[in-house]
Amino acid sequence: MKTNFRWIFTLLLALFMQLSFAQQKTVSGTITEGGMPLPGVTVILKGTSTGTQSDMNGKYSISAKQGDVLEFSYIGLKTQSVKVGASSSVNVVMEADVTSLSEVVVEGYRTTSKAKSNIASTTVSAKAIEGRPNASFIQTLQAQVPGLNISTGSGSPGSANTTIILRGVGSVNGNIEPLFVIDGVPANQVNFRSINPNDIESVSVLKDAAATSIYGNRGANGVIVVKTKRGVFDSKLSVRYSVISGFTTLQEHKYNLMNSKQLLQLQNDFGSGLGSTLSEQEIAAWEIDTDWEDVFFQTGISQDHNISFTSGSKNLNSYVSLGYFEQEGIVPGTQIKRFTFRNNFSGKSDNDKFNYSANINANYSKRNQLDQETRGDINGNVLQNPLQGMLSSVPYLDPNVYVSGQQLFDQFGGPSFQIVPYMLMDYLRPGNITSEINELKLLAQASGSYKLTKDLTFSSLGGIDMTENTRLFARNPQSYLAIAATPPGAQFGGLVTESNDRDFSFNLTNRLNYNKIFKDKHTFDLSLMTEYFKAHRKFMTYSQTGLDPRTSSPGAGTGYIPFNPATPTLYRPTVGAFKSQAGLFSYFSTVDYDYDSKYGFGASIRRDASYRFTDDYKWGTFWSVSGRWNINKEKFMEGSIFDELKLRASYGTAGNQNISGPSIYAGSAVIRSLYGSGSGYGNQPGLFPLTPANRDARWETVGQANIGIDFVINKRFRGSLDVYEKKTIDLYQDIVLSPINGVSSLAGNLGDLKNSGVEALLAYDLFKTNDFNLTLNFNGSYNKNEFTFIPAEGGFVNVGDLQINEIGGQVNQYFNIRYAGVNPANGNLLFLDANGAVTENPTSADRVSSGKGPIPVYQGGFGFDASYKGFYVTTQFSFVKDVWRYDFDLSSLTDPNGIANFPQTVDMANYWTPENPVTSVPALNATNLALDALSDRWLRDASYLRLRFASIGYNVPAKFLDKTFMSSLRIYGQAENFLTWSKWRGFDPESNAASTFGGYPTPKIVSFGLDLEF
């Protein structure tokens, strides 16, 4: 009987196992949201780690059996759970999660849900970053984050000349930019031209003290957290390729330059220049009218290729990408070429107790730039800055006169204003000037975590950031400048300078975390952490003057003329080097408590030690407290228009130990007295003091209060509003001393600065149907920046001749004589003195505070996202208001002293004469023209509204791809900086400088792209 039972049991067991295996099948389908395919949706087999992601057409496939439950999740959308039935096809329509504006929020060293977050932050997803034709993702963030001001000082491809300010300027001499954290590792250099934007998953901007205090000594100016893409466990191999091709062009200006006949006639009237030697008949017959814009600017070509591989097994996943980016600038010879490689992988143990990951990012870029990029002193140099070419070249000259540098020197001799365009044409001639930067950047990170118990986890994360820049500058000995500058007695001119700059930093963070849920309503999270940071920099350079053109080749070390003691001032090489190091150590803790997803409390405290200060001030303590109230969870909110309503508040402190500049190495000797060597009494060698020590130097400390609201109304209108006040104390700035001390000032920690403002982030789904969707979005901010204490008599300090820092005023406020127009009686300039009386002869004592500055008071962006079936349109406008800059380009084009040699605007034809007394242009022979140097005559409103980005595209339906190797295909066209509306007359109202003179404008970029997945 037992034997029969065993046979029957065995037969039933085999049949059951056979049926079980027979039920395992491939489930597939399409995931949509608002009628559009939705890529990137995570599909997980509930209760397991098996999962995959939807492709560009929203399609997915996964192994499952009947009765299994599939979970579909996506940031900002409701998680959907679907039970597998008899059918092998499961299509899912995702819906907006009205209880969460964004599913995951980065909070310092941890992540949480938006509903349970106490902090003020904004997250920009990969969708808004990838596929844009910018060398750096920083440009892509413009106008997408309220309170984040990004101003570009150069449109040169790959330029690092960008200033990033979050919630106002918080320092006078120290670092004013946020800390960047890439995959958990703080970046030592804010230079991202070598990072592929297509590798980025999200960028989170942390604003208030609840988010930044935990970063202590580096969190005073906010924190920007960058997360790169990763693979998914139990997912099939997915290959994605994208290509973008486009072109860059110069933006339009409104200077309205005179043509040849107009300029020659003005010269004739003025009695100076070529026109003064011509008759009216000769002027009327003049044929040459050169548009120098066509000579000194070009249409640049750009291309961007990226391929990525994403896969995952049960315990390991991987994301690998390769990229090549090339972009030509709008000035001939300027360009960037970049190669990128990234490998991100993660793994785990079978029991999920041990998790680990590693990221390796290697990038190489090669930039050709103008020397002006790193030498601001030659911006206005018409001999060495080709950006001056168009605005410094008279139209009646023929560009065909130029043949070569030697011909130019033989025909015209040494440099003169009469041959400016030819000198600059020689400068741009390929091979004459080499200005090249090769950059190798390596970012690597490794992390691991282990669950000691169910609630207790230990983790460690280490990372390195290594950047090596090799700079080459060379002047061909056959170029005009080399020939003209060859010293007497020397056979050859020319020069070459090479330098190597290596920066290496290491960061290690250890964390012990306890997370426990009590009685299903009380959640407690406690972390204890330590952090160690060390950085090293080494710089070397050498220069050689005098190159033999027969053997010289830039960077090859050839053609050098040997040093000859008989001519000690010729062919003498120079060398230089320095090294620096910096270090930080910290220990800190965070605690967070949540009650029933309705109330929340958070706190953090951090102790930091910096290498920069003496033992008395080496350590600083920074802290924060925060809380929230999810009002929509209250019973009295039932039936209201609010799907979500959350009130949050925070206060805390953070520090700035980079008190002498943006670099962590800057000001490393502020606590030491520095001496220099030189000749003393009787021409004897000796030492003399350079800078006295300040043993009391310490941190700048920022205290910040924030109140914010997050809301969703009727499942369509959502947003966040924040009000903040941020105050910096112990400002590191010059303190005026009595000259009896041997110095007139000493930098020290004395002074207070305040920023206060309002921010808004709004979105509204105007239409939401299966076929047509239209979402409107807006973000904006207002910031008031003012000094509350300045350590100087009278409460003010002059910043050069045209700016001032004073109590109640903003940083670097303009300080000018007020321009009042043209005197109709004699054509002289009119000004207002300090008391407001009209005068023709003001003095420097008549300068007054203007209330205007170079940092915008208002800024933001708006746009829309529209889709109809497979078609889509996206726009993004940016705006800044109440920002002022000097337009010295315009000043040079309306200067009577330049009429003989330089172009002029058509405005100059309206100059004052007794017959034309009412005009805005003074007499050509006005006697007080030089007095406008201290005035606000050329201070112009640089506010603007710009179509920052627009894209139109088409997602090819899956039914057309079924018989191809592709699982998705998207084609699109897009434009950057396409239209600008501004009172500014120059090429580009955007800048991070207080004035514009010979700068590299930001270009227009039009491109076309293709994105496919298989």
Backbone hydrogen bonds, N-H to C=O, Kabsch-Sander energy under -0.5 kcal/mol:
donor,donor_aa,acceptor,acceptor_aa,energy
5,F,1,M,-2.3
6,R,2,K,-2.5
7,W,3,T,-2.2
8,I,4,N,-2.5
9,F,5,F,-2.9
10,T,6,R,-2.9
11,L,7,W,-2.3
12,L,8,I,-2.5
13,L,9,F,-2.7
14,A,10,T,-2.5
15,L,11,L,-2.2
16,F,12,L,-2.6
17,M,13,L,-2.6
18,Q,14,A,-2.4
19,L,15,L,-2.5
20,S,16,F,-2.5
21,F,17,M,-2.6
22,A,18,Q,-2.1
23,Q,19,L,-1.6
24,Q,20,S,-0.8
24,Q,21,F,-0.6
25,K,64,A,-3.6
27,V,25,K,-0.7
27,V,62,I,-3.4
28,S,88,S,-2.5
29,G,60,Y,-1.6
31,I,58,G,-3.0
32,T,92,V,-2.4
33,E,36,M,-2.6
36,M,33,E,-1.2
38,L,31,I,-2.5
40,G,54,S,-2.3
41,V,38,L,-0.6
42,T,73,S,-2.4
43,V,52,T,-3.0
44,I,42,T,-0.5
44,I,71,E,-2.5
45,L,50,T,-2.6
46,K,44,I,-0.9
46,K,69,V,-2.6
48,T,45,L,-2.0
51,G,233,F,-0.6
52,T,43,V,-2.2
54,S,41,V,-1.6
55,D,59,K,-2.5
58,G,55,D,-2.2
60,Y,29,G,-1.8
62,I,27,V,-2.5
64,A,25,K,-3.0
66,Q,23,Q,-0.5
67,G,84,V,-2.7
68,D,65,K,-2.4
70,L,82,V,-3.2
71,E,44,I,-2.9
72,F,80,Q,-3.2
73,S,42,T,-2.3
73,S,71,E,-0.5
74,Y,77,L,-0.5
77,L,74,Y,-2.4
78,K,95,E,-3.1
80,Q,72,F,-2.6
82,V,70,L,-2.7
84,V,68,D,-3.5
90,V,28,S,-2.5
90,V,88,S,-0.5
92,V,30,T,-1.7
94,M,32,T,-3.2
94,M,92,V,-0.6
97,D,76,G,-2.0
98,V,96,A,-1.2
100,S,97,D,-1.9
105,V,112,T,-3.6
107,E,105,V,-0.5
107,E,110,R,-3.4
110,R,107,E,-1.7
112,T,105,V,-2.2
114,K,102,S,-1.1
116,K,113,S,-0.6
117,S,114,K,-1.4
121,S,119,I,-0.7
122,T,205,V,-1.7
124,V,203,V,-3.2
125,S,123,T,-0.5
126,A,201,E,-1.5
128,A,125,S,-1.1
129,I,126,A,-1.5
130,E,126,A,-2.7
132,R,129,I,-1.0
134,N,132,R,-1.7
139,Q,136,S,-0.8
140,T,136,S,-0.6
141,L,137,F,-1.1
141,L,138,I,-0.8
142,Q,139,Q,-1.0
144,Q,141,L,-2.0
145,V,141,L,-0.5
148,L,145,V,-1.8
149,N,147,G,-0.7
149,N,165,I,-3.4
150,I,148,L,-0.6
151,S,149,N,-0.5
151,S,163,T,-2.3
153,G,151,S,-0.5
153,G,161,N,-3.2
154,S,161,N,-0.6
155,G,1000,Y,-1.5
159,S,156,S,-2.3
162,T,160,A,-2.3
163,T,151,S,-2.7
165,I,149,N,-2.9
165,I,163,T,-0.5
167,R,147,G,-2.5
167,R,165,I,-0.6
173,N,732,Y,-0.6
175,N,658,N,-2.6
175,N,661,G,-0.7
179,L,222,G,-2.4
181,V,224,I,-2.6
182,I,185,V,-2.7
183,D,181,V,-0.6
183,D,226,V,-3.0
185,V,182,I,-1.7
187,A,180,F,-3.2
191,N,189,Q,-1.8
195,I,192,F,-1.2
199,D,196,N,-1.9
200,I,197,P,-1.4
201,E,227,K,-2.8
202,S,227,K,-1.8
203,V,124,V,-2.6
204,S,225,V,-2.9
205,V,122,T,-3.3
205,V,203,V,-0.5
206,L,204,S,-0.7
206,L,223,V,-3.4
207,K,120,A,-2.4
208,D,120,A,-0.9
211,A,208,D,-1.2
212,T,208,D,-2.0
213,S,209,A,-2.3
215,Y,212,T,-1.9
216,G,213,S,-2.0
218,R,215,Y,-2.0
219,G,216,G,-1.6
220,A,655,G,-1.3
222,G,219,G,-1.5
223,V,206,L,-1.9
224,I,179,L,-3.2
225,V,204,S,-3.1
225,V,223,V,-0.5
226,V,181,V,-3.4
226,V,224,I,-0.5
227,K,202,S,-2.6
227,K,225,V,-0.5
229,K,199,D,-2.6
234,D,313,S,-2.4
235,S,232,V,-0.6
235,S,312,G,-1.1
238,S,310,T,-2.8
240,R,308,S,-2.3
241,Y,1012,L,-2.6
242,S,306,N,-2.6
243,V,1010,L,-2.3
244,I,304,D,-2.2
245,S,1008,F,-2.6
246,G,302,S,-2.3
247,F,1006,V,-2.6
248,T,300,G,-2.4
249,T,1004,K,-1.9
254,K,985,R,-3.6
258,M,904,Q,-2.9
263,L,259,N,-2.4
264,L,260,S,-2.8
265,Q,261,K,-2.0
266,L,262,Q,-2.0
267,Q,263,L,-2.6
268,N,264,L,-2.0
269,D,265,Q,-2.3
270,F,266,L,-2.5
271,G,267,Q,-2.1
272,S,267,Q,-1.8
274,L,900,A,-0.5
276,S,273,G,-1.3
277,T,274,L,-1.9
278,L,275,G,-1.1
283,I,279,S,-2.3
284,A,280,E,-2.3
285,A,281,Q,-1.4
286,W,283,I,-1.3
290,T,395,P,-3.1
292,W,290,T,-1.0
294,D,291,D,-1.6
295,V,292,W,-0.5
296,F,292,W,-2.5
297,F,293,E,-1.5
298,Q,330,I,-2.7
300,G,248,T,-2.0
300,G,298,Q,-0.7
302,S,246,G,-2.6
303,Q,326,E,-2.9
304,D,244,I,-2.3
305,H,324,Y,-3.1
306,N,242,S,-2.4
307,I,322,L,-2.4
308,S,240,R,-2.5
309,F,320,V,-3.1
310,T,238,S,-2.6
311,S,318,S,-2.1
312,G,235,S,-1.9
313,S,316,L,-4.0
317,N,346,S,-2.5
318,S,311,S,-2.7
319,Y,344,N,-2.9
320,V,309,F,-2.4
321,S,342,R,-2.4
322,L,307,I,-2.5
323,G,340,T,-2.1
324,Y,305,H,-2.7
325,F,338,R,-2.5
326,E,303,Q,-2.9
327,Q,336,I,-2.3
328,E,301,I,-1.9
329,G,334,T,-3.4
334,T,331,V,-2.0
335,Q,368,N,-1.7
336,I,327,Q,-2.1
337,K,366,K,-2.2
338,R,325,F,-2.8
339,F,364,Y,-3.2
340,T,323,G,-2.4
341,F,362,A,-2.1
342,R,321,S,-2.1
343,N,360,I,-2.4
344,N,319,Y,-3.0
345,F,343,N,-0.5
345,F,358,A,-2.4
346,S,317,N,-1.9
347,G,356,Y,-2.9
348,K,315,N,-1.7
349,S,354,F,-2.2
352,D,349,S,-1.6
355,N,353,K,-0.5
355,N,449,S,-2.4
356,Y,347,G,-2.5
357,S,447,S,-2.3
358,A,345,F,-2.4
359,N,445,Q,-2.7
360,I,343,N,-1.8
361,N,443,L,-2.8
362,A,341,F,-2.2
363,N,441,K,-2.6
364,Y,339,F,-2.7
365,S,439,E,-2.6
366,K,337,K,-2.8
367,R,437,I,-3.0
368,N,335,Q,-2.6
369,Q,367,R,-0.5
369,Q,435,S,-2.5
373,E,370,L,-1.8
374,T,371,D,-1.0
375,R,371,D,-0.6
378,I,375,R,-1.8
379,N,376,G,-1.5
381,N,378,I,-1.5
382,V,380,G,-0.8
384,Q,381,N,-0.7
385,N,381,N,-1.6
388,Q,385,N,-2.3
389,G,386,P,-1.9
392,S,388,Q,-0.9
392,S,389,G,-0.8
393,S,389,G,-0.6
394,V,392,S,-0.5
397,L,394,V,-1.2
401,V,398,D,-1.8
402,Y,399,P,-1.2
408,L,404,S,-2.3
409,F,405,G,-2.2
410,D,406,Q,-2.8
411,Q,407,Q,-2.2
412,F,408,L,-2.6
413,G,408,L,-0.5
413,G,409,F,-2.0
419,I,416,S,-1.4
420,V,417,F,-1.2
423,M,419,I,-2.3
424,L,420,V,-2.1
425,M,421,P,-2.1
426,D,422,Y,-2.0
427,Y,423,M,-1.7
428,L,424,L,-1.9
429,R,425,M,-0.7
429,R,426,D,-0.6
432,N,429,R,-2.4
433,I,429,R,-0.6
434,T,474,A,-2.7
435,S,433,I,-0.5
436,E,472,L,-2.9
437,I,367,R,-2.6
438,N,470,T,-2.6
439,E,365,S,-3.1
439,E,437,I,-0.5
440,L,468,E,-2.5
441,K,363,N,-2.7
441,K,439,E,-0.5
442,L,466,M,-2.9
443,L,361,N,-2.7
444,A,464,I,-1.8
445,Q,359,N,-2.4
446,A,462,G,-2.5
447,S,357,S,-2.5
448,G,460,S,-2.2
449,S,355,N,-2.7
450,Y,458,F,-2.7
451,K,353,K,-1.7
452,L,450,Y,-1.0
452,L,456,L,-1.5
453,T,456,L,-1.8
457,T,513,N,-2.8
458,F,450,Y,-2.4
459,S,511,R,-2.9
460,S,448,G,-2.4
461,L,509,T,-2.7
462,G,446,A,-2.7
463,G,507,N,-2.5
464,I,444,A,-2.4
465,D,505,S,-2.1
466,M,442,L,-2.8
467,T,503,D,-2.8
468,E,440,L,-2.6
469,N,501,D,-2.9
470,T,438,N,-2.7
471,R,469,N,-0.5
471,R,499,S,-2.2
472,L,436,E,-2.9
473,F,497,T,-2.8
474,A,434,T,-2.4
475,R,495,L,-3.1
476,N,432,N,-3.1
476,N,474,A,-0.5
479,S,476,N,-2.3
483,I,479,S,-2.3
484,A,480,Y,-3.1
485,A,481,L,-1.9
486,T,482,A,-0.5
486,T,483,I,-0.9
490,A,487,P,-2.0
495,L,475,R,-1.2
496,V,544,Q,-2.1
497,T,473,F,-3.2
498,E,542,Y,-2.3
499,S,471,R,-2.2
500,N,540,M,-2.7
501,D,469,N,-2.9
502,R,538,K,-2.8
503,D,467,T,-3.1
504,F,536,H,-3.0
505,S,465,D,-1.7
506,F,534,K,-2.8
507,N,463,G,-2.6
508,L,532,Y,-2.5
509,T,461,L,-2.9
510,N,530,T,-2.1
511,R,459,S,-2.9
512,L,528,L,-2.6
513,N,457,T,-3.3
513,N,511,R,-0.5
514,Y,526,L,-3.2
515,N,455,D,-2.4
516,K,524,F,-2.5
518,F,516,K,-0.5
518,F,522,H,-3.8
521,K,518,F,-1.7
522,H,518,F,-2.6
523,T,521,K,-0.6
523,T,594,D,-2.7
524,F,516,K,-2.9
525,D,592,D,-2.7
526,L,514,Y,-2.8
527,S,590,T,-2.6
528,L,512,L,-2.3
529,M,588,F,-3.0
530,T,510,N,-1.9
531,E,586,S,-2.6
532,Y,508,L,-2.5
533,F,584,L,-2.5
534,K,506,F,-2.2
535,A,582,A,-2.8
536,H,504,F,-3.1
537,R,580,S,-2.8
538,K,502,R,-2.4
539,F,578,F,-3.0
540,M,500,N,-2.2
541,T,576,G,-2.7
542,Y,498,E,-2.3
543,S,574,T,-2.7
544,Q,496,V,-2.5
546,G,494,G,-3.0
547,L,493,G,-2.6
548,D,559,G,-2.9
551,T,548,D,-1.5
552,S,548,D,-2.0
553,S,558,T,-0.6
556,A,553,S,-2.4
558,T,553,S,-0.6
561,I,546,G,-1.3
567,T,564,N,-2.0
570,L,567,T,-2.1
574,T,543,S,-2.0
576,G,541,T,-2.3
578,F,539,F,-2.2
580,S,537,R,-2.6
582,A,535,A,-2.3
584,L,533,F,-2.4
585,F,609,A,-1.8
586,S,531,E,-2.6
587,Y,607,R,-1.9
588,F,529,M,-2.5
589,S,605,I,-2.4
590,T,527,S,-1.8
591,V,603,A,-2.4
592,D,525,D,-2.8
593,Y,601,F,-3.0
594,D,523,T,-2.3
595,Y,599,Y,-2.8
596,D,521,K,-3.4
596,D,594,D,-0.6
598,K,595,Y,-2.6
599,Y,595,Y,-1.6
600,G,628,R,-1.8
601,F,593,Y,-2.5
602,G,626,S,-2.6
603,A,591,V,-2.2
604,S,624,S,-2.2
605,I,589,S,-2.1
606,R,622,F,-2.8
607,R,587,Y,-2.6
608,D,620,G,-2.8
609,A,585,F,-2.5
610,S,618,K,-1.7
611,Y,583,G,-1.7
613,F,610,S,-0.7
617,Y,614,T,-1.3
618,K,614,T,-0.9
620,G,608,D,-2.3
622,F,606,R,-2.7
624,S,604,S,-2.1
625,V,651,Y,-2.6
626,S,602,G,-2.5
627,G,649,A,-2.4
628,R,600,G,-1.9
629,W,647,L,-2.6
630,N,598,K,-3.1
631,I,629,W,-1.6
631,I,645,L,-1.1
632,N,645,L,-1.5
633,K,630,N,-1.8
634,E,631,I,-2.0
637,M,634,E,-1.5
638,E,635,K,-1.8
640,S,637,M,-2.1
643,D,641,I,-0.6
643,D,712,V,-2.7
644,E,712,V,-1.7
646,K,710,D,-2.9
647,L,629,W,-2.4
648,R,708,G,-2.7
649,A,627,G,-2.4
650,S,706,N,-2.3
651,Y,625,V,-2.3
652,G,704,Q,-1.6
653,T,623,W,-3.1
654,A,702,V,-2.1
655,G,216,G,-2.6
656,N,700,E,-2.4
657,Q,217,N,-1.3
659,I,657,Q,-1.6
661,G,658,N,-0.7
666,A,663,S,-0.6
668,S,665,Y,-1.2
670,V,667,G,-1.5
672,R,669,A,-1.9
674,L,691,T,-2.6
676,G,688,F,-2.8
678,G,686,G,-2.3
680,G,684,Q,-4.1
683,N,680,G,-1.8
684,Q,681,Y,-1.2
686,G,678,G,-2.8
688,F,676,G,-2.5
690,L,674,L,-3.3
691,T,674,L,-1.2
694,N,670,V,-2.2
697,A,694,N,-1.4
700,E,656,N,-1.9
701,T,729,I,-1.7
702,V,654,A,-3.0
703,G,701,T,-0.5
703,G,727,K,-2.7
704,Q,652,G,-2.7
705,A,725,E,-2.6
706,N,650,S,-2.5
707,I,723,V,-2.5
708,G,648,R,-2.7
709,I,721,L,-2.5
710,D,646,K,-2.3
711,F,719,G,-2.4
712,V,644,E,-2.3
713,I,717,F,-3.8
714,N,641,I,-2.2
716,R,713,I,-2.2
717,F,713,I,-2.4
718,R,716,R,-0.5
718,R,763,A,-2.5
719,G,711,F,-2.2
720,S,761,L,-2.3
721,L,709,I,-2.3
722,D,759,E,-2.3
723,V,707,I,-2.6
724,Y,757,G,-2.2
725,E,705,A,-2.1
726,K,755,N,-3.9
727,K,703,G,-3.0
728,T,753,L,-3.6
729,I,701,T,-2.9
729,I,727,K,-0.5
731,L,751,G,-2.4
733,Q,731,L,-0.9
733,Q,748,G,-2.5
735,I,746,L,-2.1
736,V,734,D,-0.5
736,V,791,P,-0.8
737,L,744,S,-2.9
741,N,738,S,-2.3
742,G,739,P,-2.1
746,L,735,I,-1.9
748,G,733,Q,-2.8
750,L,731,L,-2.5
750,L,748,G,-1.2
752,D,789,F,-1.9
753,L,728,T,-2.3
754,K,786,E,-3.2
755,N,726,K,-3.4
756,S,784,K,-1.9
757,G,724,Y,-2.0
758,V,782,Y,-1.7
759,E,722,D,-2.6
760,A,780,G,-2.5
761,L,720,S,-2.4
762,L,778,F,-3.3
763,A,718,R,-2.3
764,Y,776,L,-2.7
765,D,716,R,-1.5
766,L,764,Y,-1.2
766,L,774,L,-1.6
767,F,774,L,-1.7
769,T,772,F,-2.2
773,N,867,S,-2.3
774,L,767,F,-2.4
775,T,865,D,-2.5
776,L,764,Y,-2.9
777,N,863,G,-2.4
778,F,762,L,-2.5
779,N,861,G,-3.0
780,G,760,A,-2.0
781,S,859,Q,-2.3
782,Y,758,V,-2.4
783,N,857,V,-2.0
784,K,756,S,-3.2
785,N,783,N,-0.6
786,E,754,K,-2.5
787,F,806,E,-0.6
787,F,809,G,-2.1
788,T,752,D,-1.7
789,F,752,D,-1.5
792,A,790,I,-2.3
795,G,792,A,-2.3
797,V,805,N,-2.8
799,V,803,Q,-2.8
800,G,798,N,-0.6
803,Q,799,V,-0.8
804,I,813,Q,-2.7
805,N,797,V,-2.8
806,E,804,I,-0.5
807,I,795,G,-2.1
808,G,787,F,-3.0
809,G,806,E,-2.3
813,Q,804,I,-1.6
813,Q,810,Q,-1.1
814,Y,852,K,-2.6
815,F,802,L,-2.7
816,N,848,V,-1.7
817,I,934,L,-2.4
818,R,832,L,-0.7
820,A,830,L,-3.3
821,G,830,L,-0.7
823,N,828,N,-3.2
826,N,823,N,-0.6
827,G,823,N,-2.9
830,L,821,G,-3.0
831,F,839,T,-2.8
832,L,818,R,-2.2
833,D,837,A,-2.9
836,G,833,D,-2.0
839,T,831,F,-2.8
846,D,843,T,-2.2
847,R,844,S,-1.4
848,V,816,N,-3.1
850,S,814,Y,-2.3
857,V,881,K,-1.4
857,V,882,D,-0.6
858,Y,881,K,-2.1
859,Q,781,S,-1.7
860,G,879,F,-2.0
861,G,779,N,-2.7
862,F,877,F,-1.8
863,G,777,N,-2.0
864,F,875,T,-0.6
865,D,775,T,-2.3
866,A,873,V,-3.0
867,S,773,N,-2.3
868,Y,871,F,-2.5
869,K,771,D,-2.2
871,F,868,Y,-2.6
872,Y,953,G,-2.0
873,V,866,A,-2.7
874,T,951,S,-2.8
875,T,864,F,-2.3
876,Q,949,F,-2.7
877,F,862,F,-3.9
878,S,946,R,-2.8
879,F,860,G,-2.4
880,V,944,Y,-1.9
881,K,858,Y,-2.6
884,W,853,G,-2.4
885,R,940,R,-2.2
886,Y,994,A,-2.6
887,D,938,W,-2.5
888,F,886,Y,-1.0
888,F,996,T,-1.2
889,D,996,T,-1.1
891,S,887,D,-1.6
892,S,888,F,-1.9
893,L,889,D,-1.1
894,T,891,S,-1.1
895,D,892,S,-0.7
898,G,895,D,-2.3
899,I,896,P,-1.2
901,N,898,G,-0.9
902,F,898,G,-3.0
905,T,893,L,-2.0
906,V,256,N,-2.7
908,M,905,T,-1.6
909,A,906,V,-1.8
910,N,907,D,-2.1
911,Y,908,M,-1.3
912,W,921,V,-1.1
913,T,916,N,-0.9
916,N,913,T,-1.2
919,T,917,P,-0.9
921,V,910,N,-0.6
923,A,827,G,-2.1
926,A,923,A,-1.9
929,L,926,A,-0.7
931,L,928,N,-1.3
932,D,929,L,-1.5
933,A,930,A,-1.4
934,L,931,L,-0.9
935,S,932,D,-1.3
936,D,817,I,-1.7
939,L,936,D,-1.2
940,R,885,R,-3.0
940,R,938,W,-0.7
942,A,883,V,-2.8
942,A,940,R,-0.5
944,Y,880,V,-1.7
945,L,981,W,-2.3
946,R,878,S,-3.1
947,L,979,L,-2.7
948,R,876,Q,-0.8
948,R,946,R,-1.7
949,F,876,Q,-2.1
950,A,975,A,-1.8
951,S,874,T,-2.8
952,I,973,G,-2.6
953,G,872,Y,-2.1
954,Y,971,I,-2.7
955,N,870,G,-2.7
956,V,954,Y,-0.7
956,V,969,L,-2.4
960,F,957,P,-1.3
961,L,958,A,-1.6
962,D,958,A,-0.7
964,T,961,L,-2.0
967,S,1013,E,-3.3
968,S,1013,E,-1.5
970,R,1011,D,-2.6
971,I,954,Y,-2.0
972,Y,1009,G,-2.1
973,G,952,I,-2.7
974,Q,1007,S,-2.7
975,A,950,A,-2.3
976,E,1005,I,-2.9
977,N,948,R,-1.6
978,F,947,L,-1.5
979,L,947,L,-0.6
981,W,945,L,-3.2
982,S,980,T,-0.5
983,K,943,S,-0.6
996,T,886,Y,-2.4
1004,K,249,T,-2.8
1005,I,976,E,-2.0
1006,V,247,F,-2.3
1007,S,974,Q,-2.7
1008,F,245,S,-3.0
1009,G,972,Y,-2.9
1010,L,243,V,-2.3
1011,D,970,R,-2.9
1012,L,241,Y,-2.8
1013,E,968,S,-1.9
1014,F,239,V,-2.8
